[in-house]
C-alpha cells in the first residue's frame, strides 16, 4: 500500500480523498529533524504547505519518496534542485488560491485608499477624526499589473469592475493578447511606473525578481502612488520601500508577503507610515484552504495510482492518455539511450536526437528525457529517471540537443540519435513496427532490422562467407542459444555489422573466441531490458 506523509496542516477533505483511494496516510504535521527524515524515507510521497522547510538534506537519502505536493503556489520551502537530482517530482497547486489572492489584493487596495485600518484603530482607541482619514477613490485611477498569470488576470478583471484603467506588463504575454483581454500594455517597468496610481506585483520569487522594485524604481513613481505585494516576499526591497514611505516618495503600500516570515521586530516595514501589512493571508480563506488541500491530495493520488504527473515544477506534465499514446516511443527512446551508452567509447560529451515523421508531433521533451535517462542509468549508480535525467546530464557536462522534422523517410516515425565522445560519434536509429514493437533500424552506417531487447552481441566484420556460421558454432559450443540475428552491410564483401540476440550472457571465453576471428574487428556485448519490460518510472 502506498504511503503519504502529511507534513503540514491539511484540511480533512484532502486526507479523506487519499484514504478513500486506499492510500495509507501518515498525518503528522510539525515533524522536524531526524523524525521528519525518517517519516519522509518511509513515505512514497509528501504533502506540505509552507512548512516544513524541505532543504537539500531531506533529499540526500529520500528513501521511498518519489513526489512532493505543495498545497499552494510557491515552492520556496522546497529545494527543487536537490529533489530533481534524486528523481523526486515536485508539484504545486497554482489554481486553488487564485480567487482568494486576487480578492486580498483588491482588499488591500481599497483599505489603503480609504485608510480603513488606521481609522479603525483610532476609533477603538476612543477617537473620532473624520478629517484625518480623507480617502481616495479608485474609479478612474490607473492600476499597473506586473505579471498576467492566473492571479494577475483575476486582479485586473476585478479592477476593471471598479472602473480602474489597467496597464499590464508581462514579458511572456504579447501586446496583442493584452489588448484582447481589454488592457493596455507596457514594454518595460521604467515605462510603466511613472504612469500608475497603484502598482501590484504578481510574479514568482527567485533571483530574477529579487528586489525588482527598489529605491530607483520607487523614485520613478508618482508621490500619490501606492504599491501592493501579495505575491512573494523580496520582490520589493523592504528597506527601500520603508524609506520611500517615510520620505513621502510614494503615498502608501499594502504588503502581505515578506522576505523572512514571520517578520522580525526590526523589519523596517513593521513601523513604516501609510502601510497596511498582513501576515501572508493571500490564500487564507476557507475556500482556498479547501481547494488546495483537495488539489494536492488529487495530485498525489493520480501520481501514485496511475503515474500521472500534473503541475510539476521540475518536469513536463504528463497525463495518462498522453502517456499511453507515447509509451512505446518512450520505451524506444530509453532503449536507444541504453544501447548508445554501451556501444559509445569514452566519456560522452553530447547527445543529439532528431525526431522524424510522426514523432515530430509527439511530446519530444518527454522522449528526450527517456533517452537521457537510459543513456545515464547504465553508467551511473544513482537512480536516474525522467525527472532528474536532464540535470544529471548537465551536471556532468553532457549537452543534450534535439530537433524535429515532419518529413517522412523510409519509416512513418523515426528516432535518430548521435552520441559524441572524445573517441568519435556513434549513430543509432529506431522505430516501432506496428504500434508496440521496438526495432533498431540503423547502427553506425549500417541499416538493419534488429530487436532492442535482452542480451545483444554486436560485432563489426568483413562480409565474407562462413563467418556467421563460425560465430554460431562458438556459441553452440559454449551453450549460448541465439534467439535472433540481423546483419547490416554497406555492400557485398565490404564492411558489415552483425547483431545477435542471445538467451543468456556469453562467457568471457566465448567472446574471446569470437574476437579471435581475423575478419572481425570489434565485439561488444550489450544488456537491454527484456521485451516489454518497462522501468519503474514509466510503470
N, C-alpha and C positions, 0 to 999 in steps of 0.2 A: 504493500500500500504506500502510495506517495505521501510524503510528509511536508507540511508547510509551517514555517515559523512565523508567527505574527509578532514582530519586534517592536511595534508601537501600537497605541490605542487605535482600534479599528471597530467601526460600527458593527453591530451583531448581524446585520444583513449580509455583510461580506463573509463573516465567519460561517454563517449558516449556509451560504451558497457553496462553499468549499466542502463542508461536511455532507451536504446533500449529494455531492458528486462522489462520495466515498473516499475523500481525501482526509488523512489524519491531520488535525490542527494542533500545533503546539503554541497556544496563545499565552505568551509571557512577555508583555511589553515591559521595558525598563531594564532588561538584562544588560550587563556591561562586562568588559574584560574577558577573562577566561570562561565565565559562564556563557557569555554571548558567543564566543568562538566555538565552544562545544555544541551549543544549540544549532549554530549555523552548519557545522560539519555533519550534524545528524539529520539535517533537513534537505529536501530536494529543491526547495525554493523558499524565499523570504519576502515578506511584505512589510514595508515600513512607511512612515511619513517623513517628517524632518528629523526624527530620531530613530535609531541611533546613528552615530557618525560611522559609516562603514568605510573606514580608511583601508589602505593597502594591506595592513597586517591581517585583516579578516579574509583576504583573498589569497594570502600566501599558501594556505592549506585549506581550501574551501570544502574539502570532504565531498559529500554527495551534492552540494548545492550547484544548481545549474541555471538558476534565474533569480533575479531580484525585481520586484514590482514596487514602484514608488507611488503611493496613494497621493498624488499631487503632480505638479508640473516639473518643478525644479529637481535636479538630481545633485545639487551641490554637496549633500551629505554622503554621497557615494563616490568612491574613487573608480570612475568608469574605466579609466585606462588599466588599472590593476585587474578589474573584473574581466575586461576584454582579453587580457593576456592569459587568463585562466579559463577562457571559454565560457564565462558566465554572461548570460543575456541580461541586460538592464532595460526595463520597460517603465514607462510613466503613464500617467492618466491625464493628458492635456485637456480633455473636454469636460471633465467633471466639475471644475470650479470656474468655468468661463463666465457664466452669468453673475456669480457671486463676486468675482474680482472686478468685473465691469461695473456692477452696481456700487461696490465700495469706492471705486474711483470717482463716480459721479457724486456719491455721498460726501466725500472729502472736498470735491469741487464746490458743492453747494454750502457745506459747512464753512469753508474759507470765505466764500463770497458774502455770506450773511453773518459771519463771525459768531456762529452759534455756540461753540464750546466756551468761549470767553464770556458771552452773555449769560450762559447757563451757570458758570462758576460764580459770576458776580451776584446773580440773584440768590443762589444758595448761600452766599456769604452775607445776605441781608441787604444788598444794594439794589438800586433801580436807576439806571442811567441810559435812557434811550438814545440820547445824542452821541454817546461814546461808541455805540455799536451800529452806526450807519453802514449799511452794506452796499453791495454792487450787484446789479442784475447781470445774469449770464446771457440773456437773449441778445442777439446781435454781436456778441463777442466772438473772437477767433480762438479756436482750440487747435493747437498743434499736436498731432498724434504721431509719435515716433514708434513705428512698428505696427504693421497692419496684419498681425496674426489673429488668432481667434479672439483674444481679449481686446486687442486694439480695435478690431472691427466692431465689436459689441459696444465699446465705449463711444466710438464715432457715431454709431447708429443712434444711441441714446442722446448724444449731444445734439444731433440734428433735430431730435424731438423737442429739445429745449430751445430751438431756434438759434443755435450757435452755427457759425461758419467753421467748417473743418478743413484744415490743410494737413495733408499726410506726407510722411517721409518714410519710405521703406525701399531699400536697395534691391529687394527681391520682387517688388511689385511694379509693373510697368506703369507709366503715366496714363496710358490708355485704360488700364484696369482700374486705376484710382478714379479716373473720370467716370468710368462705367458705374462705380459704386456711388457716385454723386459728390465726390470731394475734389478739392484742388490738390495738386501735388507740388512738393518742393524738391529741389535737386540736391540740397545739402542742408546740414544743420545750421551752418552760418547763414544761409538764405532764409531758413525758417524762423530762427529765434527772434529777430527784430520785429517780426510781423504778428506774433501771437500775444494774446491776453492770458492764455493758460497753456501750459505745456504738460503733456502726460507721456510717460515713457512706458513702452511695452515691448522690451527687448530682453533676450536671455542674458544671464550673468556670464562672466568669463573675462579672459584677458582682453578681448577685443572691445568690450563695452565698459570695462572698469573706468570709472571717472570720466565717462564720455561727456558729462556736463560738469565742468569745473569753473574756476573763477573767471577764465576768459569767456566761456560760453554764457555764464550768468551776466557778465558785463555787456553782452550784446542785446540783452532783453530790455523791454520797457520797464521803467520803475514801477509801473502799475501791474506788471505781470505776476502770475502765480505759477508755481511748479508743483507737479504731482508725481509721486513714485509709488506704485502698487505692484511693481514688477520684481526686481531683485535688488538687494542691498549692495551699495557700492557703485551703482550706475551713476549716481550723483555724488560728487565729492562732498562728504558731510561737513567738513570744516569750511570749505568754500561756501557751501550753502548757508551755514550758520553766520559766517562773516557777511554775506550778502544781505541776509535778513537784518542783521544788526546795523549795517550801514545804510539800509533803505535802498539798496541797489535793485531789489525786487520787493513786491508787496506782500508776498506770503508763500507758504508751502504746505503741502499735505503729504506726509510720509508714512508709509505702512511697513516698509522693509528697511533693514539696516545691515551694514557690513558685518557687524558682530551682534548676534542675538542670543539671549536678551541683551539690551543695550546697557552699557556700564553707566554709572552715575556721572562720569566725566564726559560722556558723549556730548559734543557741542550742540547737538540738536535738542537735547533734553531741556535746555534753558534758553533756546533761541526765541526771539519775539515773533509774533504773527505766524505761528506754525501750529498745525494740528497733527499730532502723532498718534498712531495706533499700533498695538503690538502684533503685527503681522496677521491682520484679520481678514485679508482679502478673500480667503477661502473658508472663513469661519462662519458658515451658515449651516443650518441643519440639512438643507438640501444638498449643499456641496459636499459635506462630510459623508452623507449617504451615497451620493453619486460616485465619489472617488473610491469609497470602500468597495462598492459593488463592482466598479470597473476594474480595480486592481485584482480583486478575487477572480473575476472572469478571465483576466489576462493569464493569471497563474493556472487556473483550471484548464483553459484551452491549451496552454503550453505543455502541461504535464500529461494531459489525457489524449491530445491529438497532434501535438507537435507544432501547433500554430504559434507564430510569433507576430505580435502586433505592437505598435507604439514603442518599438525598441529604439534606444538611443545609440546602440553600438552595432547594429546590423540591419540589413534591409528587412522590412516586414514581409512575411510570407503567410498567406492563409492556406488552409488545407486544399482548397480547389486548385489554387495556383501550383502548390507543391506537388499535387497529384499529377498535374499536367507536365511538369518538367522533371519529375522524379527520375525517370530513366536517363535523362540528359545529365542530371546532377551525378548520378552513378557513373555515367560515362566519363564525365569530367574528372571525377575523383580517381578513377582507374587510370586515366591517361597521366594524371599527376604522379601516381604511384609508379607507373611504368617509367616515366621520364626520370624520376629520382634514382632509379636503379640502373638505367642504361647510360645516363649522362655521367661523364667522368669529371671529377674535380668539383670545386665549390661553385655553386650556382650563383650567377650574377643577375640574370634577367630571364623572365619567362614572358613570352608574347603569345597571346591567344587570338585567333581570328574565327569569328562566327559567320558561317556562310549559309545561304539559303534560308530555310525556315527558322533556323536557330537565331538568325539576326533579329527576329522579332520577339525572342523569349527574354526572360529575366537574366541577362548575361552577367550581371554583377553576382548573382547567386551562383551561376555556373563557374565563374572565375574564382569565387571563394572556395568552391568544392575542389577545383583543380589545385589551388594553392594548398588547401588542407591535405590533399592526397600527396602532393609533392613534399610537404614538410613532415607529415606523420611518419614517413619511412626513416627520416634522418634525425628526428627529434624524439627524446624520451618523454617530454611533457605532452599532455593531451592537446591535440590540435583539432579544431572543428570550424564550422562556418563562421563563428563569431570572431575567433582570435587569429584566423589564418593570415589575414592581411597584415595585422600589426606585428605578428611574429616574423613574417617575411621582411617587413620594413626594418624591424629591429636588427635583422641580420644583413641588411644592405642589399636585399634582393628586390629588384624592380619588377613590378607586375604591370603589364600593358595589355590592353585588349582593343580590338577593332571589329567591325561588323560589315558584312556585305550581303545584301539580299539576293545577289545574283547566284543562281544555282549552277553547279558544275555537274560532275558525274553523280552526285548524290543530292537528294532533296534537302538534307541538312548535314552539315559537316563542321566538326570542331578541329581546327588545325592548330597545333601547338609547337612552339620552338623554345628550347631551353639553352641558354648561353652560359658556358663556363669558361675558365681560362684555357681549357683544352679544345674548345670549339663549340659548335652548335648541333644539337640533336633535334630531329623533327619527328613528330608522331601525330597522326590524324585518326579520328574515329567518328563513327556514325552509329545509327540504330538501324537494324534490319527489322522490319515490322514496326511494332511500337514498344518493344521491350528488349530486344537482343542487341547487346553492345558488341561492336566489332571494331577491330583495328584495321584500317584500310591503307595506312602508309606508315612506314618506319624508315627514317633516313630517306634516300632517294627511291626506295622500293615500294611498289604497290602490291597489296595482297588482301586477303580476307582472313583475318586472324581472330581467335577467341581471346577476349580480355578477362580471363578468369583462371584461377588456380596457379600451378607452377608452370612457368614458361622457360624453355631453353631457347635462347636467341643466339644464332651463330652466323657470322659472316663467312662467305666462302666463294670459291670459283665454281661456276656451274659446269661440273664435269660428271660424266656417267659414273654410277655406283656409289656416290658419296652419301646419298640419303640411306641407302642400304647399309653402308658402313656404320652410320650413326645408330640405326635401328638395331643392328647386331650387337653393338656395345651395350645398349640399354637392355636388350633382352638378356644378355649375359649377367647383368647386374640386377636383374629382376625389377626393372623400372618400366612400367607399361606406358605406351604412348597413346593418349586419348585422341588427339587431333594433330594435324600437321598442315602447315601452309608454307609456301615458298614464293618469294618475290624476286624478280631479276630484272636487270636493265636490258639485257639482250642475251640470246642463246650463247652459252660458253663464256659469258662475261661475269661481272660481279653479281652476287646473289645473296639473299638472306633466307634463312630457314627459321621457322618458329614451331616448336613442338610443345604441345600441352601435355604435361606428364601427370600421372596419377599420384605420384609422390616425389619428394625431394631427392634428387640424384646424389649419390655419394661423391666425395672428392675424387675418388679413383676413377669413377665413370666419366666425370667431367674432364679429368686429366687425359684420359684415353681419347676423348673426342677432340680435345685441343691438339693432340699429337699429330693429327692428320695434316699433311703438308699443304692441302688445299683449303684448310680452314684457318682464317686469320684472327678470329676472336670468338669467344664464347662467354655469354652472360646468363646467369640463372636469375629469373625474376619471380618474386612471390606476389600474387594478386589475390584478392578475396575470391571465394568460391562463387560460382554463378548464382546470382540472385541475392548474395549476402550484402547487406547494407550496413553502413556504420551506425553507431548508436545515435549520433547527432542527426541522422536522416530518418531513422526509425522505419 
